[in-house]
Amino acid sequence: METGSCKLLASIGWLIVKQYYIKTLDPNFPRVVKWIRENNIEFDAHLNRTRFWIKEGEELAMFLLTWGNVCTPVDEQANLITGVRDGLS
């Protein structure tokens, strides 16, 4: 079960995750995807971008140090097609 930036893990409880994406045409895309796979990060591949979820804590710190300047955080209130936040025009 997924609710925004939280995921319910079987009997463990709630886990806070941050969602990011990288566009397929980004020159760093192959290296980021390699890092995602090597670190067993959950991801969702699309034609134009790949979205993925990073656990808060050490995993997020390593990600930010490595790819924080390359990957974009997902704003859950923004429409990814128009780029407009819900309720704004």
Secondary structure, DSSP 8 states (H G I E B T S, - for coil): -EETTEEEETTTEEEEEEEEEEETTSTTHHHHHHHHHHTT--EEE-SSEEEEEEETTHHHHHHHHHHTTTSEE--TTB-TTT--BTT--
